[in-house]
Amino acid sequence: MLIGKVTGTVVSTLKDEKVTGLKFLVVETLNAKGEFTGSYVVAADSVGAGIGEVVLYATGSSARQTELTLNKPVDAVIMAIIDSFEVAGKSVYRKNR
């Protein structure tokens, strides 16, 4: 699993029928300090994430293991919206409620 921040959306009117109905979001990868790495991925959203949210996402064959993406041709999936995370006892991120 990886941590990232949703920074954009992808809209496609023509697509394979297996991905019809999926929402695709642009996610910028974060490191363990909560800093942007400059790396981006397009991920299918299985949890209703939105712009600005910090999320957990998976890539590769793991991306096809959620109920929404099972056996679909996706290489990344958002599977959780993060409320908070800490590293080495230090708070790195806490969601504003």
VENJO-V109743 format. One record per run of one state. SS is the DSSP state (a for helix, b for strand, c for the rest). FROM is the first residue (numbers start at 1). LEN is the number of residues. If there is no record, write none. Layout:
SS_FROM_LEN, SS_FROM_LEN
This chain:
c_1_1, b_2_9, c_11_6, a_17_3, c_20_4, b_24_7, c_31_5, b_36_10, c_46_8, b_54_6, a_60_5, c_65_11, b_76_6, c_82_2, b_84_4, c_88_2, b_90_5, c_95_3
